[in-house]
Amino acid sequence: MAKKVVTVGSSVGLHARPAATIAQEAAKLGSTVTLATEGNEPVDARSVLLIMTLGAGSGDYVTVEGNKEADVETIADLVAQDLDA
């Protein structure tokens, strides 16, 4: 199991636009990737709604986990980017 902790890069956190970008990319992957914030259960990165329920704001830590290292890296890189720019 691959795991990476990253800081949310979007200036307004993981709201609708960043969540949609992450979910679209996760849907293309060959494995399931989950996202979690401290104290919350992991959610499927393919779901915009579930990503938004994390309530992750700018600068918050998000744990990205999955079976394939490359898939975890792909999603972790997106979480760390400012997807509103």
DRENTORKOL-3810 file (N, C-alpha, C; in nm, 4 decimals):
REM DRENTORKOL-3810
@n.u->0.0852; n.v->-0.1182; n.w->0.0000; ca.u->0.0000; ca.v->0.0000; ca.w->0.0000; c.u->0.0894; c.v->0.1239; c.w->0.0000
@n.u->0.0694; n.v->0.2100; n.w->-0.0988; ca.u->0.1448; ca.v->0.3346; ca.w->-0.1092; c.u->0.0690; c.v->0.4447; c.w->-0.0358
@n.u->0.1454; n.v->0.5356; n.w->0.0250; ca.u->0.0835; ca.v->0.6406; ca.w->0.1048; c.u->0.1702; c.v->0.7652; c.w->0.0985
@n.u->0.1049; n.v->0.8813; n.w->0.0877; ca.u->0.1776; ca.v->1.0076; ca.w->0.0848; c.u->0.0927; c.v->1.1147; c.w->0.1515
@n.u->0.1555; n.v->1.1959; n.w->0.2348; ca.u->0.0869; ca.v->1.3077; ca.w->0.2993; c.u->0.1299; c.v->1.4351; c.w->0.2283
@n.u->0.0314; n.v->1.5133; n.w->0.1833; ca.u->0.0594; ca.v->1.6379; ca.w->0.1117; c.u->-0.0230; c.v->1.7517; c.w->0.1704
@n.u->0.0188; n.v->1.8722; n.w->0.1401; ca.u->-0.0525; ca.v->1.9920; ca.w->0.1828; c.u->-0.1423; c.v->2.0384; c.w->0.0693
@n.u->-0.2662; n.v->2.0755; n.w->0.1016; ca.u->-0.3596; ca.v->2.1258; ca.w->0.0000; c.u->-0.3042; c.v->2.2557; c.w->-0.0570
@n.u->-0.2870; n.v->2.2591; n.w->-0.1885; ca.u->-0.2282; ca.v->2.3743; ca.w->-0.2545; c.u->-0.3279; c.v->2.4785; c.w->-0.3020
@n.u->-0.4530; n.v->2.4393; n.w->-0.3228; ca.u->-0.5528; ca.v->2.5351; ca.w->-0.3721; c.u->-0.5817; c.v->2.6392; c.w->-0.2646
@n.u->-0.5810; n.v->2.7636; n.w->-0.3045; ca.u->-0.5964; ca.v->2.8738; ca.w->-0.2101; c.u->-0.7296; c.v->2.8717; c.w->-0.1359
@n.u->-0.8296; n.v->2.8083; n.w->-0.1922; ca.u->-0.9599; ca.v->2.7998; ca.w->-0.1255; c.u->-0.9924; c.v->2.6577; c.w->-0.0804
@n.u->-0.8933; n.v->2.5702; n.w->-0.0841; ca.u->-0.9141; ca.v->2.4328; ca.w->-0.0379; c.u->-0.9752; c.v->2.3446; c.w->-0.1448
@n.u->-1.0181; n.v->2.2264; n.w->-0.1020; ca.u->-1.0735; ca.v->2.1280; ca.w->-0.1963; c.u->-1.2237; c.v->2.1477; c.w->-0.2123
@n.u->-1.2611; n.v->2.2590; n.w->-0.2741; ca.u->-1.4017; ca.v->2.2850; ca.w->-0.3042; c.u->-1.4353; c.v->2.2228; c.w->-0.4399
@n.u->-1.5421; n.v->2.2646; n.w->-0.5014; ca.u->-1.5958; ca.v->2.1990; ca.w->-0.6210; c.u->-1.4973; c.v->2.1863; c.w->-0.7374
@n.u->-1.4317; n.v->2.2931; n.w->-0.7770; ca.u->-1.3442; ca.v->2.2862; ca.w->-0.8957; c.u->-1.2236; c.v->2.1945; c.w->-0.8731
@n.u->-1.1453; n.v->2.2140; n.w->-0.7658; ca.u->-1.0335; ca.v->2.1219; ca.w->-0.7434; c.u->-1.0799; c.v->1.9779; c.w->-0.7225
@n.u->-1.1902; n.v->1.9602; n.w->-0.6506; ca.u->-1.2412; ca.v->1.8251; ca.w->-0.6256; c.u->-1.2791; c.v->1.7571; c.w->-0.7565
@n.u->-1.3397; n.v->1.8322; n.w->-0.8475; ca.u->-1.3797; ca.v->1.7758; ca.w->-0.9772; c.u->-1.2563; c.v->1.7355; c.w->-1.0585
@n.u->-1.1531; n.v->1.8182; n.w->-1.0568; ca.u->-1.0303; ca.v->1.7873; ca.w->-1.1301; c.u->-0.9661; c.v->1.6604; c.w->-1.0751
@n.u->-0.9587; n.v->1.6502; n.w->-0.9438; ca.u->-0.8999; ca.v->1.5326; ca.w->-0.8796; c.u->-0.9823; c.v->1.4080; c.w->-0.9113
@n.u->-1.1147; n.v->1.4188; n.w->-0.8983; ca.u->-1.2025; ca.v->1.3036; ca.w->-0.9224; c.u->-1.1936; c.v->1.2554; c.w->-1.0669
@n.u->-1.1871; n.v->1.3478; n.w->-1.1612; ca.u->-1.1767; ca.v->1.3092; ca.w->-1.3024; c.u->-1.0480; c.v->1.2330; c.w->-1.3286
@n.u->-0.9389; n.v->1.2801; n.w->-1.2709; ca.u->-0.8104; ca.v->1.2129; ca.w->-1.2909; c.u->-0.8100; c.v->1.0768; c.w->-1.2215
@n.u->-0.8667; n.v->1.0702; n.w->-1.1010; ca.u->-0.8715; ca.v->0.9442; ca.w->-1.0256; c.u->-0.9533; c.v->0.8391; c.w->-1.1003
@n.u->-1.0583; n.v->0.8834; n.w->-1.1698; ca.u->-1.1436; ca.v->0.7907; ca.w->-1.2447; c.u->-1.0674; c.v->0.7253; c.w->-1.3605
@n.u->-0.9622; n.v->0.7897; n.w->-1.4093; ca.u->-0.8837; ca.v->0.7362; ca.w->-1.5204; c.u->-0.7816; c.v->0.6313; c.w->-1.4752
@n.u->-0.7544; n.v->0.6263; n.w->-1.3455; ca.u->-0.6498; ca.v->0.5391; ca.w->-1.2931; c.u->-0.6945; c.v->0.3938; c.w->-1.2877
@n.u->-0.5983; n.v->0.3046; n.w->-1.2822; ca.u->-0.6278; ca.v->0.1621; ca.w->-1.2785; c.u->-0.6500; c.v->0.1068; c.w->-1.1392
@n.u->-0.6447; n.v->0.1923; n.w->-1.0381; ca.u->-0.6652; ca.v->0.1455; ca.w->-0.9010; c.u->-0.7434; c.v->0.2495; c.w->-0.8221
@n.u->-0.7900; n.v->0.2097; n.w->-0.7057; ca.u->-0.8625; ca.v->0.3011; ca.w->-0.6186; c.u->-0.7645; c.v->0.3777; c.w->-0.5320
@n.u->-0.7836; n.v->0.5087; n.w->-0.5264; ca.u->-0.7029; ca.v->0.5955; ca.w->-0.4419; c.u->-0.7969; c.v->0.6641; c.w->-0.3447
@n.u->-0.7550; n.v->0.6757; n.w->-0.2190; ca.u->-0.8374; ca.v->0.7428; ca.w->-0.1191; c.u->-0.7669; c.v->0.8669; c.w->-0.0663
@n.u->-0.8489; n.v->0.9589; n.w->-0.0153; ca.u->-0.7999; ca.v->1.0811; ca.w->0.0482; c.u->-0.8561; c.v->1.0865; c.w->0.1891
@n.u->-0.7762; n.v->1.1376; n.w->0.2822; ca.u->-0.8243; ca.v->1.1518; ca.w->0.4197; c.u->-0.7577; c.v->1.2719; c.w->0.4853
@n.u->-0.8335; n.v->1.3386; n.w->0.5705; ca.u->-0.7778; ca.v->1.4423; ca.w->0.6560; c.u->-0.7721; c.v->1.3846; c.w->0.7966
@n.u->-0.6926; n.v->1.4462; n.w->0.8816; ca.u->-0.6753; ca.v->1.3940; ca.w->1.0166; c.u->-0.8100; c.v->1.3832; c.w->1.0885
@n.u->-0.8352; n.v->1.2668; n.w->1.1438; ca.u->-0.9576; ca.v->1.2439; ca.w->1.2197; c.u->-1.0778; c.v->1.2036; c.w->1.1369
@n.u->-1.0618; n.v->1.1958; n.w->1.0051; ca.u->-1.1729; ca.v->1.1583; ca.w->0.9176; c.u->-1.1429; c.v->1.0273; c.w->0.8462
@n.u->-1.2478; n.v->0.9556; n.w->0.8113; ca.u->-1.2355; ca.v->0.8315; ca.w->0.7358; c.u->-1.1901; c.v->0.8635; c.w->0.5932
@n.u->-1.1131; n.v->0.7742; n.w->0.5322; ca.u->-1.0724; ca.v->0.7947; ca.w->0.3927; c.u->-1.1931; c.v->0.7924; c.w->0.2989
@n.u->-1.1854; n.v->0.8740; n.w->0.1936; ca.u->-1.2924; ca.v->0.8779; ca.w->0.0932; c.u->-1.2337; c.v->0.8444; c.w->-0.0431
@n.u->-1.3156; n.v->0.7924; n.w->-0.1311; ca.u->-1.2758; ca.v->0.7565; ca.w->-0.2669; c.u->-1.2456; c.v->0.8837; c.w->-0.3458
@n.u->-1.1267; n.v->0.8918; n.w->-0.4024; ca.u->-1.0847; ca.v->1.0099; ca.w->-0.4784; c.u->-1.1603; c.v->1.0252; c.w->-0.6098
@n.u->-1.2402; n.v->0.9261; n.w->-0.6487; ca.u->-1.3195; ca.v->0.9372; ca.w->-0.7720; c.u->-1.4503; c.v->1.0115; c.w->-0.7508
@n.u->-1.4809; n.v->1.0480; n.w->-0.6266; ca.u->-1.6083; ca.v->1.1130; ca.w->-0.5954; c.u->-1.5892; c.v->1.2594; c.w->-0.5567
@n.u->-1.6410; n.v->1.3500; n.w->-0.6398; ca.u->-1.6334; ca.v->1.4938; ca.w->-0.6114; c.u->-1.6984; c.v->1.5240; c.w->-0.4771
@n.u->-1.8166; n.v->1.4703; n.w->-0.4566; ca.u->-1.8908; ca.v->1.4975; ca.w->-0.3336; c.u->-1.8160; c.v->1.4500; c.w->-0.2092
@n.u->-1.7599; n.v->1.3301; n.w->-0.2157; ca.u->-1.6868; ca.v->1.2782; ca.w->-0.1004; c.u->-1.5604; c.v->1.3594; c.w->-0.0719
@n.u->-1.4922; n.v->1.4039; n.w->-0.1760; ca.u->-1.3739; ca.v->1.4882; ca.w->-0.1561; c.u->-1.4142; c.v->1.6167; c.w->-0.0848
@n.u->-1.5246; n.v->1.6761; n.w->-0.1260; ca.u->-1.5698; ca.v->1.8008; ca.w->-0.0646; c.u->-1.6098; c.v->1.7816; c.w->0.0818
@n.u->-1.6568; n.v->1.6614; n.w->0.1178; ca.u->-1.6971; ca.v->1.6376; ca.w->0.2575; c.u->-1.5772; c.v->1.6352; c.w->0.3522
@n.u->-1.4570; n.v->1.6228; n.w->0.2990; ca.u->-1.3375; ca.v->1.6265; ca.w->0.3843; c.u->-1.3204; c.v->1.7637; c.w->0.4491
@n.u->-1.3694; n.v->1.8680; n.w->0.3826; ca.u->-1.3550; ca.v->2.0028; ca.w->0.4356; c.u->-1.2108; c.v->2.0494; c.w->0.4408
@n.u->-1.1279; n.v->1.9988; n.w->0.3510; ca.u->-0.9853; ca.v->2.0325; ca.w->0.3513; c.u->-0.9638; c.v->2.1733; c.w->0.2968
@n.u->-0.9038; n.v->2.2576; n.w->0.3786; ca.u->-0.8744; ca.v->2.3942; ca.w->0.3387; c.u->-0.7311; c.v->2.4093; c.w->0.2923
@n.u->-0.6990; n.v->2.5261; n.w->0.2442; ca.u->-0.5636; ca.v->2.5549; ca.w->0.1990; c.u->-0.4650; c.v->2.5327; c.w->0.3129
@n.u->-0.3596; n.v->2.4585; n.w->0.2847; ca.u->-0.2583; ca.v->2.4318; ca.w->0.3856; c.u->-0.2856; c.v->2.3120; c.w->0.4747
@n.u->-0.4059; n.v->2.2538; n.w->0.4660; ca.u->-0.4372; ca.v->2.1338; ca.w->0.5451; c.u->-0.3607; c.v->2.0144; c.w->0.4900
@n.u->-0.3342; n.v->1.9187; n.w->0.5768; ca.u->-0.2669; ca.v->1.7955; ca.w->0.5347; c.u->-0.3693; c.v->1.6923; c.w->0.4903
@n.u->-0.3418; n.v->1.6277; n.w->0.3778; ca.u->-0.4277; ca.v->1.5223; ca.w->0.3241; c.u->-0.3412; c.v->1.3989; c.w->0.3012
@n.u->-0.3898; n.v->1.2846; n.w->0.3483; ca.u->-0.3208; ca.v->1.1582; ca.w->0.3249; c.u->-0.3801; c.v->1.0931; c.w->0.2011
@n.u->-0.2946; n.v->1.0658; n.w->0.1039; ca.u->-0.3351; ca.v->1.0013; ca.w->-0.0211; c.u->-0.2826; c.v->0.8579; c.w->-0.0140
@n.u->-0.3732; n.v->0.7611; n.w->-0.0361; ca.u->-0.3345; ca.v->0.6214; ca.w->-0.0202; c.u->-0.3937; c.v->0.5365; c.w->-0.1316
@n.u->-0.3205; n.v->0.4349; n.w->-0.1733; ca.u->-0.3685; ca.v->0.3443; ca.w->-0.2765; c.u->-0.2726; c.v->0.2294; c.w->-0.2965
@n.u->-0.3083; n.v->0.1374; n.w->-0.3835; ca.u->-0.2267; ca.v->0.0190; ca.w->-0.4084; c.u->-0.1087; c.v->0.0444; c.w->-0.5015
@n.u->-0.1213; n.v->0.1422; n.w->-0.5889; ca.u->-0.0158; ca.v->0.1686; ca.w->-0.6871; c.u->0.0528; c.v->0.3019; c.w->-0.6568
@n.u->0.1839; n.v->0.2956; n.w->-0.6411; ca.u->0.2645; ca.v->0.4148; ca.w->-0.6096; c.u->0.2426; c.v->0.5266; c.w->-0.7113
@n.u->0.2417; n.v->0.4934; n.w->-0.8386; ca.u->0.2264; ca.v->0.5947; ca.w->-0.9436; c.u->0.0906; c.v->0.6643; c.w->-0.9347
@n.u->-0.0138; n.v->0.5890; n.w->-0.9029; ca.u->-0.1475; ca.v->0.6476; ca.w->-0.8910; c.u->-0.1552; c.v->0.7407; c.w->-0.7702
@n.u->-0.0942; n.v->0.6999; n.w->-0.6612; ca.u->-0.0910; ca.v->0.7846; ca.w->-0.5409; c.u->-0.0150; c.v->0.9142; c.w->-0.5720
@n.u->0.0965; n.v->0.9038; n.w->-0.6412; ca.u->0.1748; ca.v->1.0222; ca.w->-0.6777; c.u->0.0943; c.v->1.1170; c.w->-0.7662
@n.u->0.0207; n.v->1.0610; n.w->-0.8627; ca.u->-0.0604; ca.v->1.1427; ca.w->-0.9538; c.u->-0.1618; c.v->1.2255; c.w->-0.8767
@n.u->-0.2351; n.v->1.1610; n.w->-0.7864; ca.u->-0.3389; ca.v->1.2316; ca.w->-0.7104; c.u->-0.2762; c.v->1.3254; c.w->-0.6074
@n.u->-0.1698; n.v->1.2828; n.w->-0.5432; ca.u->-0.1019; ca.v->1.3681; ca.w->-0.4450; c.u->-0.0519; c.v->1.4971; c.w->-0.5114
@n.u->0.0015; n.v->1.4849; n.w->-0.6324; ca.u->0.0483; ca.v->1.6029; ca.w->-0.7045; c.u->-0.0654; c.v->1.7007; c.w->-0.7325
@n.u->-0.1824; n.v->1.6487; n.w->-0.7657; ca.u->-0.2977; ca.v->1.7356; ca.w->-0.7896; c.u->-0.3435; c.v->1.8048; c.w->-0.6613
@n.u->-0.3500; n.v->1.7302; n.w->-0.5516; ca.u->-0.3913; ca.v->1.7890; ca.w->-0.4231; c.u->-0.2974; c.v->1.9028; c.w->-0.3850
@n.u->-0.1693; n.v->1.8874; n.w->-0.4133; ca.u->-0.0691; ca.v->1.9872; ca.w->-0.3752; c.u->-0.0675; c.v->2.1098; c.w->-0.4671
@n.u->-0.1304; n.v->2.1014; n.w->-0.5823; ca.u->-0.1317; ca.v->2.2140; ca.w->-0.6766; c.u->-0.2419; c.v->2.3133; c.w->-0.6421
@n.u->-0.2221; n.v->2.4394; n.w->-0.6875; ca.u->-0.3298; ca.v->2.5383; ca.w->-0.6774; c.u->-0.4142; c.v->2.5216; c.w->-0.8026
@n.u->-0.5183; n.v->2.4423; n.w->-0.7929; ca.u->-0.6022; ca.v->2.4098; ca.w->-0.9087; c.u->-0.6991; c.v->2.5216; c.w->-0.9459
@n.u->-0.6948; n.v->2.6325; n.w->-0.8730; ca.u->-0.7794; ca.v->2.7478; ca.w->-0.9063; c.u->-0.7041; c.v->2.8517; c.w->-0.9877
@n.u->-0.5740; n.v->2.8307; n.w->-1.0055; ca.u->-0.4923; ca.v->2.9302; ca.w->-1.0763; c.u->-0.5187; c.v->2.9264; c.w->-1.2250
END
